[in-house]
Amino acid sequence: MPNLKKVLLGPAAICAGLSFSFLLAPAAQADLFEAESFTLKNGMEVVVLPKHLAPVVFQIVVYKVGAADGLPGKNGVAHFLEHLMFKATDKMKAGQFSQDVDRVGGTDNAFTNQDMTAYHQEFAAEHLPQFMAAEADRMVNLRLDDKVVLPERDVILNERGQTIESNPGSRLSEAMNAATYQNHPYGLPIIGWRHEMEQYSTKDAVDFYRRWYAPNNAILIVAGDVEPAAVKALAEKNFGPLPAHDLPARDRLMEPPPEAPRRLSLASPEVEHPSVWRRYLTESYRTAALNKDTRPYALSVLAEIMGGGAVGRLYRHLVIEQGVALSAGINFTGDARDYGTFTFYASPREAADVGKAEAALDAEIAKLLKDGVSDDEIKAAKQRLLFDAAKARDSLNGPALLVASALAGGQTLADVQAWPDRIGAVTAADVMAAAKAVLTSENSVTSTLLPQTDAAGTAQ
């Protein structure tokens, strides 16, 4: 399983981990990076984040569709189409987009997660007209046939083999997702199941493209050495003429109330360092807002108290004081559209001590629920969050990726802007109410990753 660092709101995504820590700034700063936003007549959202530190621009186009929006048996088509978006259009040859970016010294990439698909580039500001036009072109003019699609299907099958099937941690992570989400499509792998991927067709890709790829389902974010008025003019020129069309509803099956704890274990000779994970399902920021609930903000502070690096409770107690673990921490994710997760993890010093590490985690959770957290811990956690974020928010692409994730997940710029104030309002009582509601046995999934042993108990 991948090493999960403690983050604030980062989605568990196959290609990107985004975090609202990019945005945490002192509440006195009333504007979000001097952001300006507007909507084109065809419904496309545009956000401009000026930052005049260097003559460089970061452009990202986000489609509000991800793996969780796939039809039954075809959840991986969102990721498949991401690959195919680099093929030919009416104006570009296959691969030309990336080649053109590389030719001017820029970089480009793309990623898919459960809620969105994104395409981004970084280049000198003078090239923005060229690459905005290219993004508009492939939004509507992609040319796909069997000669293009079927070889790319082999590429994603190979990707699954390399990133999932050959990695025991990734296989356990996939199984843990399936156990966490008994009904919701977040339990399905973003890349897809192999037996389903083998059946993807050109029609599947084209239908998904025509169903979801449209200006009224997209967000353009431009950060860097730009002026909002100039970006608006370019957006109106390139994306403005593209027609909007009706979009499917993003109706997803919801989770039933949890009834029993779930447990998984995977052993493999490829595992050198065992680990134990305990995950709890909770609300996302979006769903909490719908219910007028502030629980995710309290969980962000709790994650810092319990898992905030060397000063967090877990590291101090399990690693330094008790010596039962090499590492320990917490991963809270709340920026997915429908659900959040709160995960404890620990890696024992010795392979045989996984049980001791899990018992130590259990003891920390029990102590938290019994004794609570102090006002001093709350204050220090908030200060660390603000300090860390003040350093991170000055990057070029970090704020753009944050805004992309928030908007694609159903939040607004106002929600993002209010995050520091809402964190600042969290009390010890809020943290304990959230902990007692979320950290219940029936709401848990526990998984262990172990070395393979022979009959004598010796690691192979």
C-alpha positions as CSV (number, residue, x, y, z in Angstrom):
1,M,0.0,0.0,0.0
2,P,1.4,3.5,-0.8
3,N,2.8,5.4,2.1
4,L,0.1,7.8,3.1
5,K,1.3,11.0,4.6
6,K,-0.9,13.0,6.8
7,V,-2.8,15.5,4.5
8,L,-5.6,17.8,5.0
9,L,-8.0,17.2,2.2
10,G,-6.1,15.3,-0.4
11,P,-8.2,12.9,-2.5
12,A,-7.0,9.3,-2.8
13,A,-6.4,9.4,-6.4
14,I,-4.5,7.3,-8.8
15,C,-2.7,10.1,-10.5
16,A,-2.7,13.1,-8.1
17,G,-3.0,14.0,-4.4
18,L,-4.4,17.4,-3.9
19,S,-4.6,19.2,-0.6
20,F,-6.2,22.3,0.8
21,S,-3.0,22.9,2.6
22,F,-2.0,24.8,-0.5
23,L,-4.6,27.4,0.3
24,L,-4.5,27.8,4.1
25,A,-3.5,31.4,4.6
26,P,-4.0,33.8,7.4
27,A,-7.7,34.7,7.6
28,A,-6.9,38.4,7.3
29,Q,-6.0,37.9,3.7
30,A,-9.4,38.5,2.2
31,D,-8.8,37.4,-1.3
32,L,-7.9,34.0,-2.8
33,F,-4.6,34.8,-4.7
34,E,-6.5,37.8,-6.2
35,A,-8.6,35.2,-8.0
36,E,-11.1,36.3,-10.7
37,S,-13.7,34.0,-12.0
38,F,-16.3,34.2,-14.7
39,T,-18.6,31.9,-16.8
40,L,-18.8,31.9,-20.6
41,K,-22.1,32.0,-22.3
42,N,-21.9,28.3,-23.0
43,G,-21.5,27.5,-19.3
44,M,-17.7,27.0,-19.1
45,E,-16.2,28.2,-15.8
46,V,-13.0,30.1,-15.9
47,V,-10.7,31.0,-13.0
48,V,-7.6,33.2,-13.2
49,L,-5.0,33.2,-10.5
50,P,-2.4,35.9,-11.3
51,K,1.1,35.4,-9.9
52,H,3.7,37.7,-11.5
53,L,6.9,36.1,-10.1
54,A,8.1,34.7,-13.4
55,P,6.9,34.8,-17.0
56,V,5.4,31.4,-16.7
57,V,1.8,30.1,-16.9
58,F,0.1,26.9,-15.6
59,Q,-3.0,26.0,-17.5
60,I,-5.4,23.2,-16.4
61,V,-8.7,22.2,-18.0
62,V,-10.8,20.0,-15.7
63,Y,-13.8,17.9,-16.8
64,K,-16.3,17.3,-14.0
65,V,-16.4,13.5,-14.7
66,G,-14.3,10.7,-13.2
67,A,-14.1,7.0,-12.8
68,A,-17.2,7.0,-10.4
69,D,-19.3,8.3,-13.3
70,G,-18.7,5.4,-15.6
71,L,-21.4,3.0,-16.7
72,P,-21.6,-0.4,-14.9
73,G,-18.7,-2.5,-16.0
74,K,-16.9,0.5,-17.6
75,N,-15.8,2.6,-14.7
76,G,-12.2,2.7,-16.1
77,V,-13.3,4.3,-19.4
78,A,-12.7,7.8,-17.8
79,H,-9.0,7.0,-17.5
80,F,-8.9,5.3,-20.9
81,L,-10.3,8.4,-22.5
82,E,-7.7,10.5,-20.7
83,H,-5.0,8.5,-22.7
84,L,-6.9,8.9,-25.9
85,M,-7.2,12.7,-25.6
86,F,-3.6,12.9,-26.8
87,K,-4.5,11.4,-30.1
88,A,-5.3,13.3,-33.4
89,T,-7.9,16.0,-33.8
90,D,-9.0,17.9,-36.9
91,K,-6.1,20.2,-36.4
92,M,-3.4,18.2,-34.6
93,K,-1.6,15.0,-35.3
94,A,-1.5,12.2,-32.7
95,G,1.0,13.3,-30.0
96,Q,1.4,16.8,-31.4
97,F,0.0,18.5,-28.3
98,S,2.7,17.1,-26.0
99,Q,5.4,17.6,-28.7
100,D,4.5,21.2,-29.1
101,V,4.6,21.8,-25.4
102,D,8.0,20.1,-25.1
103,R,9.3,22.0,-28.1
104,V,8.9,25.3,-26.2
105,G,10.4,24.0,-23.0
106,G,7.2,23.3,-21.2
107,T,5.7,20.3,-19.5
108,D,2.3,18.7,-19.8
109,N,0.4,15.8,-18.2
110,A,-3.0,14.6,-17.2
111,F,-4.7,12.6,-14.5
112,T,-8.0,11.0,-13.6
113,N,-9.5,10.4,-10.2
114,Q,-13.0,9.3,-9.1
115,D,-14.6,12.8,-9.6
116,M,-12.6,14.5,-12.4
117,T,-10.3,14.3,-15.3
118,A,-7.7,17.0,-15.8
119,Y,-5.2,18.1,-18.4
120,H,-2.5,20.5,-17.5
121,Q,0.6,22.3,-18.9
122,E,3.2,24.7,-17.7
123,F,5.0,26.9,-20.2
124,A,6.2,30.4,-20.9
125,A,3.4,32.9,-20.7
126,E,3.7,34.0,-24.4
127,H,2.5,30.5,-25.5
128,L,-0.8,30.7,-23.7
129,P,-2.8,31.5,-26.9
130,Q,-1.4,28.5,-28.7
131,F,-2.1,25.9,-26.0
132,M,-5.5,27.3,-25.0
133,A,-6.5,26.9,-28.6
134,A,-5.2,23.3,-28.6
135,E,-7.2,22.5,-25.5
136,A,-10.4,23.9,-27.1
137,D,-9.7,21.9,-30.2
138,R,-9.4,18.5,-28.5
139,M,-12.5,19.3,-26.4
140,V,-14.7,18.7,-29.4
141,N,-12.6,17.5,-32.4
142,L,-11.0,14.3,-31.2
143,R,-10.8,11.6,-33.9
144,L,-11.1,8.0,-32.7
145,D,-11.3,4.7,-34.5
146,D,-10.2,1.1,-33.9
147,K,-6.7,1.8,-35.2
148,V,-6.2,4.5,-32.6
149,V,-8.2,3.1,-29.7
150,L,-7.3,-0.6,-29.5
151,P,-3.5,-0.2,-29.3
152,E,-4.1,2.3,-26.4
153,R,-6.2,-0.3,-24.7
154,D,-3.1,-2.5,-24.6
155,V,-1.2,0.4,-23.0
156,I,-3.6,0.8,-20.1
157,L,-3.7,-3.0,-19.5
158,N,0.1,-2.8,-19.3
159,E,-0.2,0.2,-16.9
160,R,-2.5,-1.8,-14.7
161,G,0.0,-4.7,-14.6
162,Q,2.9,-2.4,-13.7
163,T,1.1,-0.1,-11.2
164,I,-1.4,-2.5,-9.5
165,E,-0.9,-6.1,-10.2
166,S,2.8,-6.2,-9.7
167,N,2.6,-4.2,-6.4
168,P,1.2,-6.0,-3.3
169,G,0.5,-2.7,-1.6
170,S,-1.6,-1.4,-4.5
171,R,-3.5,-4.7,-4.6
172,L,-4.3,-4.4,-1.0
173,S,-5.3,-0.7,-1.4
174,E,-7.7,-1.8,-4.2
175,A,-9.2,-4.4,-1.9
176,M,-9.5,-2.0,0.9
177,N,-11.4,0.5,-1.3
178,A,-13.8,-2.3,-2.3
179,A,-14.4,-3.1,1.4
180,T,-14.8,0.5,2.4
181,Y,-17.4,1.2,-0.2
182,Q,-20.0,-1.6,-0.3
183,N,-22.3,0.2,-2.7
184,H,-20.8,3.5,-3.9
185,P,-18.6,3.4,-7.1
186,Y,-15.6,4.8,-5.1
187,G,-15.1,1.1,-4.3
188,L,-14.2,0.4,-8.0
189,P,-10.6,1.0,-9.2
190,I,-10.0,4.2,-11.2
191,I,-8.1,2.3,-13.8
192,G,-10.7,-0.4,-14.1
193,W,-10.7,-4.2,-13.5
194,R,-8.6,-6.1,-16.0
195,H,-11.4,-8.4,-17.3
196,E,-13.5,-5.3,-18.0
197,M,-10.7,-3.3,-19.5
198,E,-10.0,-6.1,-22.0
199,Q,-13.5,-5.5,-23.4
200,Y,-13.3,-1.7,-23.8
201,S,-14.3,-0.7,-27.4
202,T,-13.9,2.4,-29.6
203,K,-17.7,3.0,-29.0
204,D,-17.2,3.0,-25.3
205,A,-14.6,5.7,-25.5
206,V,-16.5,7.8,-28.1
207,D,-19.8,7.6,-26.2
208,F,-18.1,8.7,-23.0
209,Y,-16.4,11.6,-24.8
210,R,-19.6,12.8,-26.4
211,R,-21.6,12.3,-23.1
212,W,-19.3,14.3,-20.8
213,Y,-16.8,16.4,-22.7
214,A,-18.4,19.8,-23.3
215,P,-17.7,23.4,-22.2
216,N,-20.6,23.4,-19.8
217,N,-19.0,20.4,-18.0
218,A,-15.5,22.0,-17.9
219,I,-13.4,24.4,-15.8
220,L,-10.5,26.4,-17.2
221,I,-7.9,27.6,-14.6
222,V,-5.0,29.7,-15.6
223,A,-2.3,30.7,-13.0
224,G,0.8,32.7,-13.3
225,D,2.0,35.7,-15.2
226,V,-1.3,36.7,-16.8
227,E,-3.9,39.4,-16.5
228,P,-7.6,38.4,-16.0
229,A,-8.9,40.5,-18.9
230,A,-6.4,38.9,-21.3
231,V,-7.4,35.4,-20.2
232,K,-11.0,36.2,-20.5
233,A,-10.6,37.4,-24.1
234,L,-8.6,34.3,-25.0
235,A,-11.2,32.0,-23.3
236,E,-14.1,33.7,-25.2
237,K,-12.2,33.4,-28.5
238,N,-11.2,29.7,-28.1
239,F,-13.9,28.1,-25.9
240,G,-16.7,30.6,-26.3
241,P,-17.9,29.3,-29.7
242,L,-18.1,25.6,-28.6
243,P,-21.7,24.5,-28.1
244,A,-23.0,23.3,-24.8
245,H,-25.0,20.2,-24.6
246,D,-27.2,18.3,-22.1
247,L,-25.3,16.4,-19.5
248,P,-26.2,13.2,-17.6
249,A,-27.0,13.5,-14.0
250,R,-24.2,12.5,-11.6
251,D,-26.4,10.0,-9.8
252,R,-24.4,7.6,-7.7
253,L,-25.4,4.8,-5.3
254,M,-24.9,5.8,-1.7
255,E,-23.5,3.8,1.2
256,P,-25.8,2.0,3.6
257,P,-25.3,2.5,7.3
258,P,-22.2,0.5,8.4
259,E,-23.2,-2.7,10.4
260,A,-19.9,-4.5,11.0
261,P,-16.2,-3.9,11.0
262,R,-14.3,-5.3,8.0
263,R,-10.9,-6.9,7.9
264,L,-8.4,-7.8,5.2
265,S,-4.9,-9.1,5.0
266,L,-2.5,-9.7,2.1
267,A,0.9,-11.5,2.4
268,S,3.5,-11.5,-0.4
269,P,7.2,-12.3,-0.7
270,E,7.6,-8.9,-2.3
271,V,6.7,-7.2,1.0
272,E,9.8,-6.1,3.0
273,H,8.1,-3.8,5.6
274,P,4.7,-4.8,7.0
275,S,2.0,-2.2,7.8
276,V,-1.4,-1.9,9.3
277,W,-4.1,0.5,8.3
278,R,-7.4,1.4,9.9
279,R,-9.9,3.4,7.8
280,Y,-13.2,5.1,8.7
281,L,-15.7,6.6,6.3
282,T,-17.0,10.1,6.8
283,E,-18.6,13.0,5.0
284,S,-16.8,15.1,2.4
285,Y,-16.6,18.9,2.6
286,R,-19.3,19.1,-0.1
287,T,-21.8,16.7,1.6
288,A,-21.1,18.2,5.0
289,A,-22.0,21.7,3.6
290,L,-25.2,20.3,2.2
291,N,-26.1,19.0,5.7
292,K,-24.8,22.2,7.3
293,D,-22.2,20.2,9.2
294,T,-18.7,21.2,10.1
295,R,-17.3,17.8,10.9
296,P,-14.6,17.7,8.2
297,Y,-13.0,20.8,9.6
298,A,-12.8,19.2,13.0
299,L,-11.3,16.1,11.4
300,S,-8.7,18.2,9.7
301,V,-7.6,19.5,13.1
302,L,-7.8,16.1,14.6
303,A,-5.6,14.7,11.9
304,E,-3.0,17.3,12.7
305,I,-3.1,16.6,16.5
306,M,-2.8,12.8,16.0
307,G,-0.7,12.6,12.9
308,G,1.1,15.9,12.5
309,G,4.6,14.6,11.8
310,A,7.1,14.2,14.6
311,V,4.9,16.3,17.0
312,G,1.8,14.2,16.4
313,R,0.5,11.9,19.1
314,L,1.0,8.7,17.0
315,Y,4.6,9.4,16.1
316,R,5.6,10.5,19.6
317,H,3.9,7.5,21.3
318,L,4.4,4.6,18.9
319,V,7.7,5.5,17.3
320,I,9.6,7.5,19.9
321,E,8.2,6.4,23.3
322,Q,7.1,2.8,22.8
323,G,9.4,1.9,19.9
324,V,6.8,-0.4,18.3
325,A,6.7,1.3,15.0
326,L,9.1,2.7,12.4
327,S,6.4,5.2,11.2
328,A,2.9,6.1,12.1
329,G,0.4,8.7,11.0
330,I,-3.0,9.7,9.7
331,N,-4.4,10.5,6.3
332,F,-7.6,12.5,6.2
333,T,-9.2,13.1,2.8
334,G,-12.3,15.3,2.5
335,D,-12.3,16.8,-0.9
336,A,-13.9,14.0,-2.9
337,R,-17.4,14.8,-4.0
338,D,-19.3,12.2,-2.0
339,Y,-17.3,10.8,0.9
340,G,-14.2,11.4,3.0
341,T,-12.0,8.9,4.8
342,F,-10.0,9.1,8.0
343,T,-7.1,6.6,8.1
344,F,-4.6,5.6,10.7
345,Y,-1.5,3.7,9.7
346,A,1.6,2.2,11.3
347,S,4.6,0.2,10.2
348,P,6.1,-2.0,12.9
349,R,9.8,-2.3,13.6
350,E,9.8,-6.0,13.2
351,A,7.7,-8.1,10.8
352,A,6.4,-10.2,13.7
353,D,5.1,-7.1,15.5
354,V,2.2,-6.1,13.3
355,G,-0.1,-7.2,16.1
356,K,1.7,-5.0,18.6
357,A,1.5,-2.0,16.2
358,E,-2.2,-2.6,15.7
359,A,-2.8,-2.9,19.5
360,A,-0.9,0.4,20.0
361,L,-3.1,2.1,17.4
362,D,-6.2,0.7,19.1
363,A,-4.9,2.1,22.4
364,E,-4.3,5.6,21.0
365,I,-7.9,5.6,19.5
366,A,-9.4,4.5,22.8
367,K,-7.4,7.1,24.7
368,L,-8.6,9.8,22.3
369,L,-12.2,8.8,22.7
370,K,-11.9,8.5,26.5
371,D,-9.7,11.5,27.4
372,G,-10.3,13.9,24.5
373,V,-8.0,16.6,23.2
374,S,-6.9,19.8,25.0
375,D,-7.3,23.4,24.1
376,D,-3.6,23.7,23.8
377,E,-3.4,20.9,21.3
378,I,-6.2,22.5,19.3
379,K,-4.3,25.9,19.3
380,A,-1.0,24.3,18.3
381,A,-2.5,22.2,15.5
382,K,-4.2,25.3,13.9
383,Q,-0.9,27.2,14.1
384,R,1.0,24.4,12.3
385,L,-1.7,24.1,9.6
386,L,-1.5,27.8,9.0
387,F,2.3,27.9,9.0
388,D,2.7,25.0,6.6
389,A,0.1,26.4,4.3
390,A,1.7,29.8,4.2
391,K,4.8,28.2,2.8
392,A,3.0,26.0,0.3
393,R,0.5,28.5,-1.2
394,D,3.2,30.4,-3.1
395,S,3.7,27.7,-5.7
396,L,2.4,28.2,-9.2
397,N,0.5,25.0,-9.8
398,G,-0.5,24.2,-6.2
399,P,-3.3,26.7,-5.9
400,A,-4.5,25.9,-9.4
401,L,-4.8,22.2,-8.6
402,L,-6.5,23.0,-5.4
403,V,-9.1,25.1,-7.0
404,A,-9.6,22.5,-9.8
405,S,-10.2,19.8,-7.2
406,A,-12.6,21.9,-5.1
407,L,-14.7,23.1,-8.1
408,A,-14.8,19.6,-9.7
409,G,-15.9,18.2,-6.4
410,G,-18.9,20.5,-6.1
411,Q,-17.5,23.2,-3.9
412,T,-17.2,26.9,-4.8
413,L,-14.4,29.5,-4.6
414,A,-16.3,30.9,-1.6
415,D,-16.1,27.5,0.1
416,V,-12.3,27.4,-0.5
417,Q,-11.8,31.0,0.6
418,A,-13.7,30.3,3.9
419,W,-11.6,27.3,4.8
420,P,-9.1,29.1,7.1
421,D,-11.9,30.8,9.0
422,R,-13.8,27.5,9.5
423,I,-10.6,25.8,10.7
424,G,-10.0,28.7,13.0
425,A,-13.5,28.2,14.5
426,V,-13.0,24.5,15.5
427,T,-13.1,23.8,19.2
428,A,-12.1,20.8,21.3
429,A,-15.7,20.0,21.6
430,D,-16.1,19.9,17.8
431,V,-13.1,17.6,17.5
432,M,-14.5,15.1,20.0
433,A,-18.0,15.2,18.6
434,A,-16.5,14.3,15.2
435,A,-14.2,11.6,16.6
436,K,-17.0,9.9,18.5
437,A,-19.3,10.0,15.4
438,V,-16.7,8.6,13.0
439,L,-14.3,6.4,14.9
440,T,-16.7,3.5,15.6
441,S,-15.9,-0.2,15.2
442,E,-18.7,-0.8,12.7
443,N,-17.5,2.0,10.5
444,S,-14.0,0.6,10.3
445,V,-11.9,-1.3,7.7
446,T,-8.6,-2.7,8.9
447,S,-6.0,-4.1,6.6
448,T,-2.5,-5.6,7.1
449,L,0.3,-6.0,4.6
450,L,2.6,-8.8,5.5
451,P,5.7,-10.6,4.2
452,Q,5.1,-14.1,2.9
453,T,6.4,-16.8,5.3
454,D,7.1,-20.4,4.8
455,A,5.8,-23.3,6.9
456,A,8.4,-22.6,9.6
457,G,7.4,-19.0,9.8
458,T,10.5,-17.7,8.1
459,A,10.0,-14.8,5.7
460,Q,10.6,-15.8,2.1
